[in-house]
Amino acid sequence: MAEISFDDFLKVDIRVGRIARAEPYPEARKPAIKLWIDFGPEIGEKKSSAQIAAHYTPEGLVGRQVAAVVNFPPRQIGRFMSEVLVLGFSDAHGDIVLLRPDRDVPEGGRMH
């Protein structure tokens, strides 16, 4: 993998948000969940489609904090406009496990 500079890293705006609402997204090609994430007063609420249905249910996600890239351009995912990229890691089976702080932090906080 190519090295990047610290300035390149700073261009990626990764923030913490709290999932305010989550719904199944059965129309997606791969099992996904639609998320509405509150990033605090500076950024507000943003939507995301996340392929996290293997480990999570919509009901279990509400109130959970997650990390997301907030400065990518919106992307049309089927009939849903995804505004942020929720971050996670692949487990041993390739299913996504969400990246999140291990303690509550203020919504909208930037990753350092």
C-alpha positions in Angstrom: 0.0 0.0 0.0 1.3 3.5 -0.9 2.3 5.8 1.9 0.4 9.0 2.4 1.4 12.2 4.1 -0.1 13.5 7.3 -1.8 16.3 5.3 -3.5 13.6 3.2 -4.8 12.0 6.4 -6.1 15.3 7.6 -8.3 15.6 4.4 -10.4 12.7 5.6 -12.9 14.0 8.1 -13.8 11.2 10.5 -16.4 12.1 13.1 -18.4 10.3 15.8 -22.2 10.3 15.6 -25.0 8.6 17.4 -27.5 6.5 15.5 -30.9 8.1 15.9 -32.9 5.8 13.6 -32.2 2.5 11.8 -34.3 0.5 9.3 -33.8 -2.6 7.3 -32.9 -2.1 3.7 -34.3 -5.2 1.9 -34.0 -3.6 -1.6 -30.2 -3.5 -1.3 -28.2 -6.0 -3.3 -26.3 -7.2 -0.2 -28.0 -7.2 3.3 -27.9 -3.6 4.6 -29.4 -1.3 7.2 -30.4 2.3 6.6 -29.0 4.6 9.3 -29.8 8.2 10.3 -26.8 9.4 12.4 -26.7 12.6 14.5 -23.3 14.3 14.3 -24.2 17.2 16.6 -25.1 20.8 15.8 -22.2 21.6 13.5 -22.9 18.7 11.0 -26.4 17.6 11.9 -28.1 14.4 10.9 -26.8 12.4 8.0 -27.9 9.2 6.3 -25.9 6.1 5.5 -26.6 2.6 4.0 -24.3 0.1 5.8 -23.8 -3.6 5.0 -23.8 -4.6 8.7 -26.9 -6.8 8.8 -24.8 -9.9 9.7 -24.0 -8.7 13.2 -26.6 -6.0 13.9 -30.3 -5.4 13.9 -31.9 -2.0 13.4 -33.3 -2.1 17.0 -29.9 -2.8 18.5 -28.2 0.1 16.7 -30.3 3.0 17.9 -28.4 5.0 20.5 -25.0 3.5 19.5 -22.1 5.7 18.6 -20.2 5.0 15.4 -17.3 6.5 13.4 -17.9 7.8 9.9 -16.3 9.7 7.1 -18.4 12.8 6.7 -16.7 14.6 3.8 -17.2 12.1 0.9 -19.7 13.2 -1.7 -23.2 11.6 -1.3 -23.6 8.2 -3.1 -26.8 6.8 -4.4 -27.3 3.2 -3.0 -30.3 1.9 -4.8 -33.1 4.3 -4.0 -31.4 5.6 -0.9 -28.9 8.5 -0.8 -26.0 7.7 1.5 -24.3 10.8 2.8 -21.6 9.4 5.1 -19.4 6.3 5.1 -19.8 4.3 8.4 -16.5 2.7 9.3 -15.8 -0.9 10.3 -13.6 -3.9 10.0 -14.2 -7.3 8.3 -14.4 -10.2 10.7 -13.0 -13.7 9.8 -16.0 -14.3 7.5 -15.9 -10.9 5.7 -18.8 -9.5 7.7 -18.5 -5.9 9.0 -18.0 -5.1 12.7 -18.5 -1.4 13.4 -15.7 1.0 14.6 -16.8 3.0 17.6 -15.4 4.7 20.6 -15.1 2.5 23.7 -16.6 5.4 25.8 -19.2 8.0 24.9 -17.8 11.1 23.4 -19.6 14.3 22.2 -21.4 13.9 18.9 -19.5 15.4 16.0 -16.1 14.9 17.6 -13.3 14.5 15.1 -10.9 11.5 15.2 -7.3 12.4 16.0 
